[in-house]
């Protein structure tokens, strides 16, 4: 049986208190919301914080506001978002991503902020301490070598969040607070190129709010590939958004995830559809260009070449859905 390491548990009631504790404890402290990812990682000794700072009683981090734009508290549970009919009607791509995460039991505990800050994943990392010791530890935890790409000087563990590519496609912003003050950043700026330093959020910062601008007449869709139709993390994911001017594409975004440490912005694929009708030929070309932007490695479920090919298929399906 895997057991949690010893830690001190704190339960502040305001975001300011959370920030003060994080500032005082330093790197030895970790935030815990639902704990659906952190606690298993602690059992495998990926993380061994001395202090856990719970968000369970911080009511100001809950709630959803919908009036044109959408504002979501970072501690809103995934189940509550899944049950929000107004959110489903207004942001169907985000709702699709939320309801695809894990299982109902884990969505009851997991939060939207937790999914945004989800630890990167890899077949060489997400194992027990004994398994990792047997092959020698990887650079993401306790070792010096990336066993997926041994000559690499960065970690290639993948970002497997379902909600993140949708938020980037929709132009979301994240609000972070610390004892130094508050800052708001575009969603894409939250994520780094290295599977170890995968967040630009500082250890003493708290993600408090997610804001998504009014989408107007724009349409969006989320496509996800995984081995099983429930529970599993994505092995390839596509979020696409288009805004039309008549029957031509006025603005668009295509974001890939689960094919690298950071979500991939498919600029060349977007350029291929701007100012054009979404015909079969245009969609085919854009999907091929999106596939070129995917550079998966063999560090998660399914082989990398198949995942690269499936990006093309899922991008095509996403754009076909938006063309209807």
Secondary structure by P-SEA (a helix, b strand, c coil): cccccbbbbbbbccaaaaaaaaaaacccbbbbcccccaaaaaaaccccccbbbbccccccccccccccbbbbbccccaaaaaacaaaaaccaaaaaaaaacccccccccccaaaaaacccccccccccaaaaaaacccccccccccccccccccccccccccaaaaaaaabbbbbbbcccbbbbbcccccccccccccccccccccccbbbbccccccccbbbbbccccccccccbbbbbbbbbcccccccbbbbbcccccbbbbaaaaaaacccccccaaaaaaaaaaaaaaccccccccccaaaaaaaaaaaaaaaaaaaac
